[in-house]
């Protein structure tokens, strides 16, 4: 058993100089981050949308999508706060398949992670500086956080990662919201253990150094459904599910209770058009129960320029090569619906 070095040791400080924000751009990002924090803390009752492509595989298509999203954000800014999904790392159940922009800058090309670091930073920077929106990414590799922590405003901890202690502990040192997804089993106890761990100070080894984290009071629940022992989808966005999550928050010592509903994955069975119905059902449930309305104030929505999905070698501009997504027309209509019913 061994590891073969494919590059020299990476200089984190040198990497940070790539696509670095100017002081003015950093101040703009900080102001928008403050709004995002206020939403999770309950000081701002707008609906949070983590919205965008399943994977950011094509920089120009992503930028076209985010430019449209920025215009839409201006139209709904009093009711909805949108953070575009710029997901540059993709978990693979078997280790095979497209692993994201970090690994492959061209989905049909060879893997180059050193070039990938530069590409990831460039894309996050472009979104911030060219549209004024700030970004979300999945923290698939906790040791890579230092590559993007100055650019990313929302960190998602995936269903396969949320049970891992290193992910939980690193999340506890993030200064921004960390959305902790329920595991693929759908187990709520595991989910709340993860949120609790991320909200505490932790001592551990991070990138070769003993550290103590600050704790992250903005860590919160993301409901993405689960899969039972028979391989069947078990959604967890329904009214009764949300009541259980509210009670779980109430029964424990958690800061800033906040619920995000992931409208795709096991909640939709990856039937992308079901996302519309799931959002509308949740918006109705918010009107029926004051506790749900208070806590369930976020959605993760997968959408892109063109609906559905294509193969990795596809040529459709703005269509997903991983999970199927809503198209732009459905996205625009759904966001306006949320704003009108918030």
N, C-alpha and C positions, 0 to 999 in steps of 0.2 A: 504494500500500500504506500503510495507516495503522491505528491503534488508537483507537477512540472511548471515552473515559472514561465509564463508567456510574455511577461513585460517586466520592466524595472519597477521598483516600489513606487507607488503613486504618491505624489506630493499633494496633499489636500489643499494647502494654501495656494499652490499654483493653479489647481483646478478651479478654485473660487475666483480667480482672476478672469476666467473664461465667462463671457456673457454676464459680467457683474453689473448690477444696477448702479446708476449714478445716485448721488445723495438725493436729488430731487425725485427720481423714480422710486427710491427706497422709501421716501417719506410718503409718496402717493400710495405705495403698497401698504405701509403701516396704517394709514388712515382707513383703507378698505378692510384690512385685517381687524381693526378695532370694531368695525360694524359686524363682521362675522363673529367675533368673540361675544359681542353684545347679544346676538341672536341666540347663541348656545347658552349663554348665561340667563336668558329670559328677560333681558332689559329691552329687547327689540322683538316685537311679535311677528315680524315678517316670516314668510315661509322660505326656508333654505332649500335650494335645488343644487345638488351636485350632478351636473348634467353634461353629456357629451358622448363621444365615441367610446365603444368598449375598449379599444386600444388606439393609441395615436400612432398609426403606422405610416401616415403620409403627411409630412409637415405642411405642405401647401393646402391640402384638403382640410386639415385641422384649422389652419389660419382662416380660411374662407368661412368655415363653420363658426369660429369664435367671433369673427367680425360681424356676422349676422346676429349672433347671440348678444353682442354688446349693444347693437341697435335695439333688440328686443328688451334687453335689461332696462334701457332708458324708458321704455314705454310702461313697464310694470314695476318700476323702482320703489313705489310706495308700499307695495304688497309682497314683493318677491325679491330675494337676493340670490343671484346665480353665481356659482363657482364652476367654471368649465372643467370637465374631466380631461386631464392630460395624463393618461395612464400609459407610462413608458415601460412598465414591467408587467408581464402577464404570467400568472401561475399556471403550471401545466401539471395535471394530475399524474401523468406517467413520465413527465420530463421531456416528452416529445412535442413538436409543434412550434409555432411562432411564439417566441418568448418576449417580444416587445422591442421597442426602439433601442433600448440599451444594448441589446444583443445584436440586432440586425437593423441597420439604417435603411436597407433595402430588403423587404420581406423575402425576396427570392435570392438574395446574395449570401455571402458568407458572414459568419459572426465576427464582430470586432468590438469588444467592450470598451477599449480605450477611446476609439472614435465615438462610441455610443455615449460615453459620459459627456463629451462635448456637444453631441446632438441633443441630448436630453436637456442640458442647461440652455442651449440656444432656443429650443422650442418654448420652454417655460418663460424665458426672457422675452421672446417675441410676443407671446400672449399678453404679458404684463405691459410692455412698453408700447405695443402697437394698438391695443384695444382698451387698456385701462382696467381689464378684469384680472383677478388673481386666480391661482390655479389649485387643483387637487391632483394628487397622484397616490398610487398604492405603495405603501412601504413593504415591498416584498422581501427586500434584502436589508435588514436593519443596519448592517455595517456600512451601507451606502448612504445613510441619511445625511452625513456630512457633505456629500456632493451637491445636495439640493436644498438644504435647510434654510438658506437665505432667499429662495425663490418660491417654494411651495407653501401654500396657506392652509391646506386641509390634507391630512394624511389618513388614508383608509388602511385598516388592518384586516386582511382578508380572512375568509372562512377557514382556510387551511393553515393560516398563520396564528390565529387568535389564541390557540391553546399553547403556543410556544412561549416559554418564559422570556427568551431574549427579545421577542417582539413586544411583549407586555412591558418589560423593563425599559426598553428604548422609548416606547410610547410615553412612558412616565417622565421622560426628559424633554419632550417636545413642547414648544411654547405656543402651539396652535392646536385647534381641535383635532382629535384623533377618533375617527369613527371605527368602533370595534364591531365587526360583523359576527353574528352568531355562527358557530361551527356548522359544518355540513350536516351534522346530526340534528341540528335545530335546538340543541340543549341550552335552555336559558340559564341554568346554574353555571355552566361553563362560561357563558357569555358575561354574566355579572361578576364572576370571579376575575375575568379579564379586565373589565372596567374598574373594579376595585383595585387591582394590582397597578393599573396605569395611573390611578389617582393618588398613589402613595409615593413617598420617597423610596428609592431603591439603590442599593449598592451592588455593582457588578463590574465586569470587565467589558469595556467598549473600545474597540479598535486598539487593543494592546495596552490600555490604561485603566487602572482602577478609578471608577467614578461614582459619584452619588448624584442621582437625578433630583430635580426640583419638585417632582410630582406634577401631574397634568390634570387640573380640575375640569378641563374641557373634554376629557375622554368620555365617550357616550356610546349608546346602543345603536346598532344598525341591524334591522331585521331583514334577512334575505331569503327566508324559507329554508327548508332542509330536505333531506332524503331519508326515507325509512329503510328498514332492513330488506325490503323487497324492491328497492330502487325506485320507489314512487315519490313524487314531489309532495311535500307537506308544507303548504304556505303558512306564514305566520303574521299576515297583515290584517286579518279579519278582526272584527269588533272584540270578540272574546280574547283573541291573542293580545290585542293592545291593552285590554283591561288587566291581563296577567302581568304584562310588562310594567304597567303603572304601579301595580301592587308590589312587584319585586323592587322597584325603585323606592317605594314608601317603606318597605320592610328593612331596608339596609341603610348604611351610612354613605350616601353618594352625594357628590357635589354636582350641581347644575343638571338635574335630570332632563334628558333630551332624547327624543326618539326619531330616528331616520328610517324610513321604509324604502328598502331597495325594491324597485318595482319590476326588476327583471330576475334573472337567475332562477332559483327554485321557487320563488313566489309566482313567477309567470310560467315556469316550465320552459323558459327561453322562447316563449311565443311573444315576440316583441310587441305586437299590437295589444296584448293583454295589459301592458303597462298603463294604457289610457283608462281602462276599467278599474284597475287597482288604485290609481290616483283618485278617481271619482268616488269610489267606495270609501276610501280613507277620508276624503273631504266631507262626505256625508256623516261618517262616524264622528268626526270632530264636532259637528253640529249637535249630535245626540248626547255627547258626554263631555262635560266641562274639563275633567281631568285629562281625557284624551286630547282635547283641543289645546290644553296648556302644554302638554309634553310632546305630542306628535306633530312636529313643526318642520319636518324635513323629508325630502325624497331624493333618492338616487335614481336617475333616469338615463337610459342608454339611447342616445340619438345621434344621427349624423346627417349629412346632406341628402343621402339616398337611403331609403328604407331597406331592411333585410340584411343579407350578408353575401359575400362572394368568397371564392377560394383565395389562398395566399397569392397566387399568381394572377389574380383578377385585374382588370383594367378599368373598372368603373370608378370614376373620380368621386371620392366622398362616400364610399360604401364600405362597411365594416368587413374585415377579414377574420374576425373572431366571432363573438356573439352577435346575433341579428339586432339591429337598432331601428328605432323610429326614423322616418324620413323628416326632412325639414318642415314640410307643410303640417304634418301631424304634431310635430314638436311645438311649432308656433301656436297652433290652436290650443294645445294642452296647457302651455304656459299661461296663455291669456285666460283660460278657464280657471286655473289655480288662482290667478290674481283677482278675478271677479268673484271668487267664492271664498277667499281667505278670511 
